[in-house]
């Protein structure tokens, strides 16, 4: 186990009807004017937005609203929010939605807290803001874990680059998580969320760092619970326990718990960012499910023991001691079959990606030749292209 720092300051308010407390909670911190940031029509249609605004106003808190966040949140929307915050002298940003809304809110908070800087520079030039507006969350989709993470990912639609960076300013002040708010999430988006939760855990689990037994067990427990809850939620969308498990697993999968004591690079996430950056219609979870089986088969020969352990401890498969590779590959196949059972894509062909764009995706993923991705197998442009080709079936 390597040295690590575990920092998870987000206050978690979890359970039924907890979103009704938002006015009281915001007032506790003394904020005076809130930007309520949300996605599309569902927040209005379900009445959630009105409920939130009424709760804030009941506590004497002024509000301005900004909706329209799309999947794969955009830099232009964030810049619009930054301008609105500065104009209205907002002192707090409340994200009402899933990971896209939360990441957009984080970017807005960074920009509004540092009006002298170009917020996109944080995503491309390194470094992090020294200050930002505080952010709170009312979660409506179990997926990204952004409600407790230090991560923020934004797409610059002008050049198709999708980039992220970590900062302590990105840790939300609080996260209100009511699983009931996810009952209306579509089957497709529920599947995407289940995949994303698993991927946040898997990308840390398949690390070159050895001897992380406790962290491994935590990760395996989250993965097994997510699979079980994902199956139930797929059949029974209003099953509270399944929705609650997915919501809590999403938070734990991306708050640093499952990476404690080991190094990791989220290679599949990095490769998927180029996919959905160039094809904004592709949902992040769908892109991940289309890429992971090919990535896993490509790197598996370099750490057969780890993949075999995954097969045994997560999928309850028997260990083939004479040929552990059989067990390792069976675990990959079990994962792929689970994705398929949720009607998630497991190839790029299913997403109508053009094969001739593979070199461009790989080149962008290397930051135009400036980086490789460390991991079980270090990925440069050629390795990335091979994985993309495998996922394409060519």
Secondary structure, 3 states (H helix, E strand, C coil): CCCCCCCCCCEEEECCCHHHHHHHHHHHHCCCEEEEEECCHHHHHCCHHHHHHHHHHHCCCEEEEECCCCCCCEHHHHHHHHHHHHHHCCCEEEEEECHHHHHHHHHHHHHHHCCCCCCHHHHHCCCCCCCCCEEEEEECCCCCCCCCCCEEEEEECCCCEEEEEECHHHCCCEEEECHHHHCCCCHHHHHHHHHHHHHHHHHHHCCCCCCCHHHHHHHHHHHHHHHHHHHHHHHCCCCHHHHHHHHHHHHHHCCCHHHCCCCCCCHHHHHHHHHHHHCCCCCHHHHHHHHHHHHHHHHHHHCHHHHHHHHHHHHCCCCCCCCHHHHHHHHHHHHHHHHHHCCCCCCCHHHCCCHHHHHHHHHHHCCCCCCCECCCCCECHHHHHHHHHHHHCC
